[in-house]
Amino acid sequence: KIPEEYLATRYIRPEILSQYGVGYAPAGFTWLAELAGQKGYDSATMEQAGLISRKESGKVFDRFINRITFPFYSLSGKVIGFTGRALEKDSQCKYLNSPETQVFHKGKTLYGIYQARPEITKNDKVYLVEGQFDVLSFVQYGFPNTVCGSGTALTQEQVRMLKKFTRNV
C-alpha cells in the first residue's frame, strides 16, 4: 500500500508510470534474489547487473529495497540500469543508482531517452530536467520530449547523444 500512497502524492497517471516502466522493489532483503532464483536466473549475472549484492560471507541480498524503481532504457529499448527512490524518510540515500556496468554508465545515458527520442526528433527540441518525477510530470502535461540525468552533471557524452536527435542542442 505504501508505494501506491506515495505515487498518488506525485499525481502521475498510471499509464505514464507504465509507459516508463516505473515499479516498486519491496521491503525485505532477499525478495528479488529469491524470486530470481526460483525463476532460474543466475545470481552471478544478477550481481554483475547490480540488482543484488553479496556479503563477504557469501550471503546474497537485494540492492534496491523498499524503493520506487525507474528503469533506464537503451536507445533500442532494453533495460540497462535503474534508479530507486527511497520510500523511507530516514533512508541513508534518497536515490540509489545501479552501479556502473558494461551496459550502464550514468554519464552516457539519460532517463527517458528511449521514450522521448521520437518526439525530440519530431520537435527538434529537448527538455532537460532534474529528476525522474520531473520527466514524468512534463510528459503528463504534454512535453514528451523530456529527459534527465541521474544525479550527475551533464556530460559531453549525453550532449552528443542529444545532438543525434536535434539540431538545437
HELIX and SHEET records of a PDB file:
HELIX    1   1 ILE A    2  ARG A   10  1                                   9    
HELIX    2   2 PRO A   14  GLN A   19  1                                   6    
HELIX    3   3 TRP A   31  GLN A   38  1                                   8    
HELIX    4   4 SER A   43  GLN A   48  1                                   6    
HELIX    5   5 LYS A  106  LYS A  108  5                                   3    
HELIX    6   6 ILE A  113  ASN A  123  1                                  11    
HELIX    7   7 GLN A  132  GLN A  140  1                                   9    
HELIX    8   8 GLN A  156  LYS A  163  1                                   8    
SHEET    1   A 4 GLY A  23  ALA A  25  0                                        
SHEET    2   A 4 ARG A  67  TYR A  73 -1                                        
SHEET    3   A 4 VAL A  79  ALA A  86 -1                                        
SHEET    4   A 4 TYR A  95  ASN A  97 -1                                        
SHEET    1   B 2 ILE A  52  ARG A  54  0                                        
SHEET    2   B 2 VAL A  60  ASP A  62 -1                                        
SHEET    1   C 2 TYR A 127  VAL A 129  0                                        
SHEET    2   C 2 THR A 146  CYS A 148  1                                        
END                                                                             
